[in-house]
Amino acid sequence: MDHYEVLGVHKNASKEEIKQAFRNLAVKFHPDKHSQSSEHLRDSATQKFKQLSEAYETLIDDRKRSDYNLKRNAYGTHRSSRYNSGYGGEGGYSNPYGYGYSGGGGSARRSRGGGDGAFIRFEIGLKYLTTKSFLLNATFFGVLLGGMYIVDASGKALWEARNHGKSFEEAMETVEKAKARKDGSN
């Protein structure tokens, strides 16, 4: 189901256009309006209203809309000019596997959208890398790593300030020799 098609709006529609389209269609298909209609018409209107509500909830929220657009473009599960001859009303069919048949002048073309799998994986990876939780975890890790570096650097600076001319390794050798002498004298 293409949410843009359900609401009858273009992909670049503003929030106000989406709201207006939803309001107009919701009034037309609201289940209360069809309470006295035949069962088939009532069920059809209820189903259409559910689709409208789902489309509206997805497209009105910026994050959900960007997720939807990414998935929509990544998996080719929508009808678009990539498979069809355009928005001009010439129908077509596309399936989740990327093949589509497009009409136009009575002839059918078969096209395959391929070659962009690596780009799609890159987009999905980039989307993951920019999620709030990932960024918070990366920041926390960076702060910890920076803190460890500062502690290590300050420890070395403190050592050098108190032990002029000796490296840590030389000092440890001196300590080991002193321990060996102490143990030998006992």
C-alpha positions as CSV (number, residue, x, y, z in Angstrom):
1,M,0.0,0.0,0.0
2,D,1.4,3.4,-1.0
3,H,0.5,5.9,1.6
4,Y,0.9,8.8,-0.8
5,E,-1.5,7.1,-3.2
6,V,-4.0,6.3,-0.5
7,L,-4.2,10.0,0.5
8,G,-4.0,11.2,-3.1
9,V,-1.0,13.4,-2.5
10,H,2.4,13.8,-4.1
11,K,5.6,12.6,-2.4
12,N,6.7,16.1,-1.8
13,A,3.4,17.2,-0.2
14,S,3.6,19.5,2.8
15,K,2.1,18.5,6.2
16,E,-0.8,20.9,5.6
17,E,-1.6,19.2,2.3
18,I,-1.5,15.8,4.0
19,K,-3.8,17.0,6.8
20,Q,-6.2,18.5,4.3
21,A,-6.3,15.4,2.1
22,F,-6.8,13.2,5.2
23,R,-9.7,15.4,6.5
24,N,-11.5,15.3,3.2
25,L,-11.2,11.6,2.7
26,A,-11.9,10.8,6.4
27,V,-15.2,12.6,6.2
28,K,-16.0,10.6,3.1
29,F,-15.1,7.2,4.5
30,H,-15.7,7.5,8.2
31,P,-17.4,4.3,9.5
32,D,-20.1,6.4,11.3
33,K,-21.2,7.9,8.0
34,H,-21.7,4.4,6.6
35,S,-23.5,2.9,9.6
36,Q,-26.8,2.6,7.7
37,S,-25.1,1.3,4.5
38,S,-25.0,-2.3,3.2
39,E,-22.5,-4.6,5.0
40,H,-20.2,-4.7,2.0
41,L,-20.1,-0.9,1.6
42,R,-19.7,-0.4,5.4
43,D,-16.8,-2.9,5.5
44,S,-15.2,-1.3,2.4
45,A,-15.4,2.2,4.0
46,T,-14.0,0.9,7.3
47,Q,-11.1,-0.7,5.5
48,K,-10.4,2.5,3.5
49,F,-10.6,4.6,6.7
50,K,-8.1,2.3,8.4
51,Q,-5.8,2.7,5.4
52,L,-6.2,6.5,5.5
53,S,-5.5,6.6,9.2
54,E,-2.4,4.5,8.8
55,A,-1.2,6.6,5.9
56,Y,-1.8,9.9,7.8
57,E,-0.1,8.7,11.0
58,T,3.0,7.7,8.9
59,L,3.2,10.7,6.7
60,I,2.4,13.4,9.3
61,D,5.3,12.4,11.6
62,D,8.7,13.4,10.2
63,R,10.6,10.4,11.5
64,K,8.0,7.9,10.4
65,R,7.8,9.6,7.0
66,S,11.5,9.4,6.4
67,D,11.6,5.8,7.5
68,Y,8.7,5.0,5.2
69,N,10.4,6.8,2.3
70,L,13.6,5.0,2.8
71,K,11.9,1.6,2.9
72,R,9.7,2.6,0.0
73,N,12.7,3.5,-2.1
74,A,14.9,0.7,-0.9
75,Y,12.7,-2.2,-1.6
76,G,10.8,-1.0,-4.6
77,T,7.4,-2.0,-3.2
78,H,5.6,0.9,-4.6
79,R,4.4,2.1,-7.9
80,S,6.7,4.8,-9.3
81,S,8.2,6.2,-12.4
82,R,11.0,3.7,-12.0
83,Y,8.6,0.9,-13.1
84,N,5.8,2.8,-14.8
85,S,5.8,5.4,-17.5
86,G,5.0,8.2,-15.0
87,Y,2.3,9.8,-12.9
88,G,0.2,10.5,-15.9
89,G,-2.3,7.9,-15.0
90,E,-1.0,5.1,-17.0
91,G,-1.2,2.1,-14.7
92,G,1.4,-0.3,-14.0
93,Y,2.3,-3.1,-11.6
94,S,5.3,-3.5,-9.5
95,N,6.1,-6.2,-7.0
96,P,8.5,-6.4,-4.0
97,Y,11.1,-8.2,-6.1
98,G,11.7,-5.2,-8.3
99,Y,10.1,-6.3,-11.6
100,G,7.4,-4.1,-13.0
101,Y,5.1,-4.0,-16.0
102,S,4.2,-0.6,-17.2
103,G,1.4,0.2,-19.6
104,G,1.3,2.9,-22.3
105,G,0.0,2.6,-25.8
106,G,-1.0,-1.0,-25.3
107,S,2.5,-2.3,-25.1
108,A,4.1,-3.8,-22.0
109,R,7.7,-3.3,-21.0
110,R,9.5,-5.3,-18.4
111,S,12.1,-3.5,-16.4
112,R,14.4,-4.5,-13.6
113,G,15.5,-2.0,-11.0
114,G,18.9,-3.2,-10.0
115,G,22.5,-2.2,-9.4
116,D,21.7,-0.1,-6.4
117,G,21.8,-2.8,-3.7
118,A,25.1,-1.5,-2.2
119,F,23.7,2.0,-2.1
120,I,20.6,0.8,-0.3
121,R,22.7,-1.0,2.3
122,F,24.8,2.2,2.6
123,E,21.6,4.2,3.2
124,I,20.3,1.8,5.8
125,G,23.7,1.7,7.5
126,L,23.9,5.5,7.5
127,K,20.4,5.7,8.9
128,Y,21.4,3.4,11.8
129,L,24.6,5.4,12.4
130,T,22.5,8.6,12.8
131,T,19.9,7.2,15.2
132,K,19.7,8.9,18.5
133,S,20.6,5.8,20.6
134,F,23.7,5.1,18.4
135,L,24.9,8.7,18.7
136,L,24.4,8.7,22.5
137,N,26.4,5.4,22.8
138,A,29.1,6.7,20.5
139,T,29.4,9.9,22.6
140,F,29.5,8.0,25.8
141,F,32.2,5.7,24.4
142,G,34.2,8.7,23.2
143,V,34.0,10.4,26.6
144,L,35.2,7.2,28.3
145,L,38.0,6.8,25.9
146,G,39.0,10.4,26.3
147,G,38.9,10.0,30.1
148,M,41.2,7.0,29.9
149,Y,43.7,8.9,27.8
150,I,43.7,11.8,30.2
151,V,44.3,9.6,33.2
152,D,47.1,7.8,31.4
153,A,48.7,11.0,30.2
154,S,48.4,12.6,33.7
155,G,49.9,9.5,35.3
156,K,52.9,9.6,33.0
157,A,53.3,13.4,33.6
158,L,53.1,12.8,37.4
159,W,55.7,10.1,37.2
160,E,58.1,12.2,35.2
161,A,57.6,15.1,37.6
162,R,58.5,13.0,40.7
163,N,61.2,10.8,39.1
164,H,63.6,12.9,37.1
165,G,65.7,11.0,34.7
166,K,64.2,7.5,35.3
167,S,61.7,5.8,33.1
168,F,59.0,3.7,34.6
169,E,60.7,0.5,33.4
170,E,64.0,1.5,35.0
171,A,62.2,2.3,38.3
172,M,60.5,-1.1,38.2
173,E,63.8,-2.9,37.7
174,T,65.2,-1.0,40.7
175,V,62.2,-2.1,42.8
176,E,62.6,-5.8,41.6
177,K,66.3,-5.7,42.6
178,A,65.4,-4.2,46.0
179,K,62.9,-7.0,46.5
180,A,65.4,-9.6,45.5
181,R,68.0,-8.2,48.0
182,K,65.4,-8.1,50.8
183,D,64.4,-11.7,50.1
184,G,68.0,-12.8,49.9
185,S,68.9,-11.2,53.3
186,N,66.1,-13.0,55.1
